[in-house]
Amino acid sequence: MIAVVGGAGLAVKVRMIPQEESFEQHAMGDVFDYNSINVAAKTAQGDDVEIASSGSAFNIAIHLAEMGKEVALATVAGNDAIGLAVVEQLKALGIDTSYVRKVEGSSAATVQIMNILNDPQMVFGNSKLFEKMTPEMAEGWAPLLDEAEAIVLDGGLPEETLKYIVDKYGAKEGVKIFFDPAGHEGALKAREIAGKFYCVMPGRVEAEAMLRQTVLSADQLMDAGRVFEEKGVKKTIITIKGGGLYYKDGVNEGVIAPERVLSFASTSGAGDVVSAAVVAADLEGKSIEEIGKFAMQKAAEFLEGRSDARLIDTLNEKGQ
């Protein structure tokens, strides 16, 4: 059993599809003003609205289940329609919901305004419910955590709860703790306990926050991997938006570039796919290079499904 612990909720994504007049009004010579085109499109007809899962732990659990893994999610959900939807989606995928705690309050939700590139331009959200995932609640998850072969934590957990879980289970024989920061704030929470994770899976900017150092070039990626290793991390995966990922396990390291770039695919959510793939491949005994390649393959499949042919065709017609 894989125990995934962290945030769960729903996201409403509003995608702005530019209208014909937007291209004419906001083209500026050889430069295209994407932000201006989005503002114009907000009052136009044809915007797409998508209801999607949110919360790294929620998404990682879902992707692991889709990869055929036995998964349980430990999280909180409000006594509202969103909380009910979260639980029902998990059940439909065969994920154990025994450790989803229903509590008073509004379930976590975000509203994302997506730009022409289908990446979030504005985000409004409420994740206050995550504060209720206290160490005391984590004690109630002990039957799951005690038996799990792997524990996946996300940065949506309160800092004291992260510390409680890694202190109790980090040194337990046969248990691997994986960490996905799930954003800059989550990365900051893990600065002092990074060395207690078996595997860290930050994005490049999250790695900078965890280590207090710049991570841009190939040399800086390797230096980040070295620092994580010196702290005690056994395996490091750092995703690079649009540029693949870096991997290290103490003996082997490298960078895997994507075979091709899908310019109009939203990268939102791809990091959760990578994290799930890393966990699944590691538990199957794959080498660190194989883990990296498998994660890249799954991310590519995910992004392929999100590429927007309509936007590509529209821009091609306009000579962009």
C-alpha positions as CSV (number, residue, x, y, z in Angstrom):
1,M,0.0,0.0,0.0
2,I,1.2,3.5,-0.8
3,A,0.0,6.2,1.6
4,V,-0.3,9.6,0.1
5,V,-0.8,12.4,2.6
6,G,-1.6,16.1,1.9
7,G,-4.0,18.4,0.1
8,A,-7.1,17.6,-1.8
9,G,-9.7,19.8,-3.4
10,L,-11.1,21.0,-6.7
11,A,-10.0,23.7,-9.2
12,V,-12.2,25.6,-11.6
13,K,-10.2,26.5,-14.7
14,V,-11.5,29.3,-16.9
15,R,-9.6,29.2,-20.2
16,M,-9.7,32.4,-22.4
17,I,-10.0,31.6,-26.1
18,P,-9.0,34.8,-28.1
19,Q,-11.6,36.1,-30.6
20,E,-10.8,37.1,-34.1
21,E,-10.8,40.8,-33.2
22,S,-8.4,40.2,-30.4
23,F,-5.6,39.3,-32.8
24,E,-6.2,42.4,-34.9
25,Q,-6.4,44.7,-31.9
26,H,-3.4,43.4,-29.9
27,A,-0.8,42.5,-32.4
28,M,2.1,44.9,-32.1
29,G,4.3,44.6,-35.1
30,D,6.5,41.5,-34.7
31,V,5.6,41.3,-31.0
32,F,2.4,39.7,-29.8
33,D,0.8,41.0,-26.6
34,Y,-0.5,37.8,-25.1
35,N,-1.6,39.5,-21.8
36,S,-3.7,42.1,-23.7
37,I,-5.4,39.4,-25.7
38,N,-6.5,37.7,-22.6
39,V,-8.1,40.9,-21.2
40,A,-10.0,41.4,-24.4
41,A,-11.1,37.7,-24.4
42,K,-12.6,37.9,-20.9
43,T,-15.8,39.6,-22.1
44,A,-16.1,37.5,-25.2
45,Q,-18.1,34.3,-25.8
46,G,-16.4,31.0,-26.0
47,D,-14.5,30.7,-22.8
48,D,-14.0,27.2,-21.6
49,V,-14.7,26.2,-18.0
50,E,-13.2,23.0,-16.6
51,I,-13.6,21.4,-13.2
52,A,-10.5,19.5,-12.2
53,S,-8.9,17.9,-9.2
54,S,-6.5,20.0,-7.2
55,G,-4.0,19.4,-4.5
56,S,-0.7,17.6,-5.2
57,A,-1.5,14.7,-2.9
58,F,-4.9,14.2,-4.5
59,N,-3.5,14.3,-8.0
60,I,-0.6,12.0,-7.1
61,A,-2.9,9.5,-5.6
62,I,-5.1,9.5,-8.7
63,H,-2.1,9.0,-11.0
64,L,-0.7,6.2,-8.9
65,A,-4.1,4.4,-9.0
66,E,-4.2,4.9,-12.8
67,M,-0.8,3.2,-12.9
68,G,-2.2,0.2,-11.1
69,K,-0.9,0.9,-7.6
70,E,-2.8,0.3,-4.4
71,V,-3.2,3.7,-2.9
72,A,-4.8,5.3,0.2
73,L,-5.2,9.1,0.6
74,A,-5.0,10.7,4.0
75,T,-6.4,14.3,3.8
76,V,-9.2,16.5,4.9
77,A,-12.5,17.5,3.2
78,G,-15.2,19.9,4.2
79,N,-18.8,19.0,4.8
80,D,-19.8,20.5,1.5
81,A,-20.4,19.6,-2.2
82,I,-16.7,19.8,-3.0
83,G,-15.8,17.5,-0.2
84,L,-18.3,14.9,-1.4
85,A,-17.0,15.2,-5.0
86,V,-13.5,14.6,-3.8
87,V,-14.4,11.5,-1.9
88,E,-16.5,10.1,-4.8
89,Q,-13.8,10.7,-7.4
90,L,-11.3,8.8,-5.2
91,K,-13.7,5.9,-4.6
92,A,-14.4,5.7,-8.4
93,L,-10.7,5.1,-9.0
94,G,-10.4,2.4,-6.3
95,I,-8.5,4.6,-3.9
96,D,-8.9,3.9,-0.2
97,T,-10.8,6.9,1.4
98,S,-10.8,5.5,5.0
99,Y,-8.4,8.2,6.0
100,V,-10.2,11.2,4.4
101,R,-11.3,13.2,7.5
102,K,-14.5,15.2,7.1
103,V,-14.3,18.4,9.1
104,E,-16.2,21.6,9.4
105,G,-15.3,24.3,7.0
106,S,-15.1,25.0,3.2
107,S,-13.2,22.4,1.2
108,A,-10.1,23.6,-0.6
109,A,-10.9,25.2,-4.0
110,T,-9.1,27.3,-6.5
111,V,-10.2,29.4,-9.5
112,Q,-7.6,29.6,-12.2
113,I,-7.8,32.1,-15.1
114,M,-5.8,30.4,-17.9
115,N,-4.0,32.6,-20.4
116,I,-3.6,31.9,-24.2
117,L,-0.8,29.4,-23.4
118,N,-3.2,27.6,-21.2
119,D,-1.1,28.2,-18.0
120,P,-2.5,30.0,-14.9
121,Q,-2.4,33.8,-15.2
122,M,-4.5,34.5,-12.1
123,V,-5.2,32.1,-9.3
124,F,-7.7,32.6,-6.4
125,G,-8.0,29.9,-3.8
126,N,-8.8,28.8,-0.3
127,S,-6.7,26.1,1.3
128,K,-7.3,27.1,4.9
129,L,-8.8,23.7,5.6
130,F,-5.3,22.1,5.2
131,E,-4.4,23.7,8.5
132,K,-6.6,21.1,10.2
133,M,-4.2,18.3,9.2
134,T,-2.5,18.6,12.5
135,P,0.0,16.1,14.1
136,E,-2.9,14.9,16.2
137,M,-4.8,14.0,13.1
138,A,-1.7,12.3,11.7
139,E,-1.7,10.1,14.8
140,G,-5.1,8.9,13.7
141,W,-3.6,7.9,10.4
142,A,-1.1,5.6,12.1
143,P,-2.8,2.3,11.0
144,L,-2.1,3.4,7.4
145,L,1.3,4.9,7.9
146,D,2.5,2.0,10.0
147,E,1.8,-0.5,7.2
148,A,2.7,1.6,4.1
149,E,5.7,0.6,2.0
150,A,5.9,4.2,0.8
151,I,4.6,7.5,2.2
152,V,4.2,10.4,-0.2
153,L,3.9,13.8,1.5
154,D,3.1,17.1,-0.2
155,G,3.8,20.7,0.9
156,G,0.2,21.4,1.6
157,L,0.6,19.8,5.0
158,P,1.3,22.2,8.0
159,E,5.0,22.4,8.8
160,E,4.6,20.7,12.2
161,T,2.7,17.8,10.6
162,L,5.5,17.3,8.1
163,K,8.0,17.2,10.9
164,Y,5.9,14.8,12.9
165,I,5.6,12.3,10.1
166,V,9.2,12.4,9.0
167,D,10.5,12.2,12.6
168,K,8.3,9.1,13.3
169,Y,8.6,7.3,10.0
170,G,11.7,8.6,8.3
171,A,14.1,6.2,10.0
172,K,11.7,3.2,10.0
173,E,13.2,0.3,8.2
174,G,11.6,-0.6,4.9
175,V,9.6,2.7,4.6
176,K,10.4,5.2,1.9
177,I,9.2,8.8,2.3
178,F,8.8,10.8,-0.9
179,F,8.2,14.6,-0.8
180,D,6.6,16.9,-3.4
181,P,6.7,20.5,-2.2
182,A,3.6,21.4,-4.2
183,G,4.7,25.0,-4.5
184,H,7.2,27.6,-3.1
185,E,5.5,27.7,0.3
186,G,5.7,24.0,0.7
187,A,9.3,24.0,-0.2
188,L,10.1,26.5,2.5
189,K,8.4,24.2,5.1
190,A,10.9,21.4,4.3
191,R,14.1,23.4,4.5
192,E,15.1,22.0,7.9
193,I,13.9,18.4,7.4
194,A,15.0,17.8,3.7
195,G,17.6,15.2,4.7
196,K,14.9,13.0,6.3
197,F,13.2,12.2,3.0
198,Y,14.2,9.2,0.9
199,C,13.3,11.1,-2.3
200,V,12.6,14.7,-3.0
201,M,10.7,15.8,-6.2
202,P,10.8,19.6,-6.4
203,G,10.5,21.8,-9.4
204,R,13.6,24.0,-10.1
205,V,12.2,27.0,-8.3
206,E,11.1,24.8,-5.4
207,A,14.6,23.3,-5.2
208,E,16.0,26.8,-4.9
209,A,13.7,27.5,-2.0
210,M,14.6,24.3,-0.2
211,L,18.3,24.8,-0.6
212,R,18.6,28.7,-0.5
213,Q,20.6,28.6,-3.7
214,T,20.2,29.3,-7.4
215,V,19.3,26.3,-9.6
216,L,19.5,27.3,-13.3
217,S,22.4,25.8,-15.2
218,A,23.4,22.1,-15.5
219,D,26.2,22.7,-13.0
220,Q,23.8,24.3,-10.5
221,L,21.5,21.3,-10.9
222,M,24.3,18.9,-10.2
223,D,25.3,21.1,-7.2
224,A,21.7,21.0,-5.9
225,G,21.8,17.2,-6.2
226,R,25.0,17.0,-4.3
227,V,23.6,19.2,-1.5
228,F,20.5,17.1,-1.2
229,E,22.7,14.0,-1.0
230,E,24.9,15.5,1.7
231,K,21.7,16.3,3.7
232,G,20.8,12.6,3.5
233,V,18.4,12.4,0.5
234,K,18.8,9.1,-1.4
235,K,17.2,10.1,-4.6
236,T,16.6,13.5,-6.2
237,I,14.3,14.4,-9.1
238,I,14.2,18.1,-10.1
239,T,11.7,19.0,-12.9
240,I,12.6,21.8,-15.3
241,K,9.6,23.4,-16.9
242,G,9.8,22.9,-20.6
243,G,13.2,21.3,-20.3
244,G,12.9,17.9,-18.8
245,L,14.2,16.7,-15.5
246,Y,17.4,16.1,-13.5
247,Y,18.0,12.9,-11.6
248,K,20.5,11.7,-9.0
249,D,20.8,8.7,-6.7
250,G,24.3,9.0,-5.2
251,V,26.0,7.1,-8.0
252,N,24.3,8.2,-11.2
253,E,23.0,11.5,-12.3
254,G,21.9,13.2,-15.5
255,V,19.4,15.4,-17.3
256,I,16.7,14.1,-19.6
257,A,15.4,16.6,-22.1
258,P,11.9,16.2,-23.7
259,E,11.8,14.7,-27.1
260,R,9.6,17.6,-28.3
261,V,8.1,20.6,-26.8
262,L,4.3,21.1,-27.0
263,S,4.2,24.9,-27.1
264,F,0.5,25.1,-26.4
265,A,0.1,22.5,-23.8
266,S,-0.6,23.6,-20.2
267,T,2.1,22.3,-18.0
268,S,-0.1,22.7,-14.9
269,G,-0.4,19.3,-13.2
270,A,2.5,17.7,-15.1
271,G,4.7,17.8,-11.9
272,D,2.2,15.7,-10.1
273,V,2.3,13.1,-12.9
274,V,6.1,13.1,-12.6
275,S,5.9,12.6,-8.9
276,A,3.5,9.7,-9.2
277,A,5.6,8.1,-11.9
278,V,8.8,8.4,-9.8
279,V,7.1,6.7,-6.8
280,A,5.7,3.9,-9.0
281,A,8.9,3.2,-10.8
282,D,11.1,3.3,-7.7
283,L,8.8,0.7,-6.0
284,E,9.2,-1.5,-9.0
285,G,12.9,-1.5,-8.6
286,K,13.9,0.6,-11.6
287,S,17.2,2.4,-11.8
288,I,17.3,6.1,-11.3
289,E,17.8,6.7,-15.0
290,E,14.9,4.4,-15.8
291,I,12.8,6.3,-13.2
292,G,13.6,9.5,-14.9
293,K,12.7,8.2,-18.4
294,F,9.5,6.7,-17.1
295,A,8.5,10.0,-15.4
296,M,9.3,11.9,-18.6
297,Q,7.2,9.5,-20.7
298,K,4.2,9.8,-18.4
299,A,4.5,13.6,-18.3
300,A,4.7,13.7,-22.2
301,E,1.6,11.6,-22.4
302,F,-0.2,13.9,-20.0
303,L,0.9,17.1,-21.9
304,E,0.0,15.5,-25.2
305,G,-3.6,15.2,-24.0
306,R,-3.7,18.8,-23.0
307,S,-2.2,20.4,-26.2
308,D,-4.7,22.8,-27.7
309,A,-5.0,22.3,-31.4
310,R,-7.5,25.1,-31.7
311,L,-5.0,27.7,-30.4
312,I,-2.2,26.3,-32.5
313,D,-4.4,26.4,-35.7
314,T,-5.5,30.0,-34.9
315,L,-2.0,31.3,-34.4
316,N,-0.8,29.5,-37.5
317,E,-3.5,31.2,-39.5
318,K,-2.3,34.5,-38.1
319,G,1.3,33.8,-39.0
320,Q,2.5,33.7,-35.4
